[in-house]
């Protein structure tokens, strides 16, 4: 028997199509990207996270010569937030990435598989979907309403 997945997502051609909070999250993710430590891959990623209390926190990728000792932007932000605001719900996450040298041909950059799994853990923990946005440096944005949209055969605590 063959089955298919279908996901819904929103596409924004540029930042002008975003609302005010989305624009702020995009800007903060871009700013965080500027502070990324990516001397080996030359691929910088910034992430901004909106909590239910209205606070916004950021993270960026941090590489290490001893691969894979570095950490992605999304997990840098998530783990810090969880350590400092363990009960606060995450409402929105914005990811902006691409080569350090800007190229107009780069598509919106989604989270890697490890980050998708980590993001899913927090969505499951709070029992509430997280809006996830990912973008390129041209402000072209894709939005999904749940991490599960990017990880349909997900693994969570129900399997344990």
Secondary structure by P-SEA (a helix, b strand, c coil): cbbbbbbbbccccccccccaaaaaaaaaaaaaaaacccccccbbbbbbbbcccccccbbbbbbbccccccccaaaaaaaaaaaccccccccbbbbbbcccccccccccccccaaaaaaaaaaaaaacbbbbbbbbccccccccccccccccccccccccc
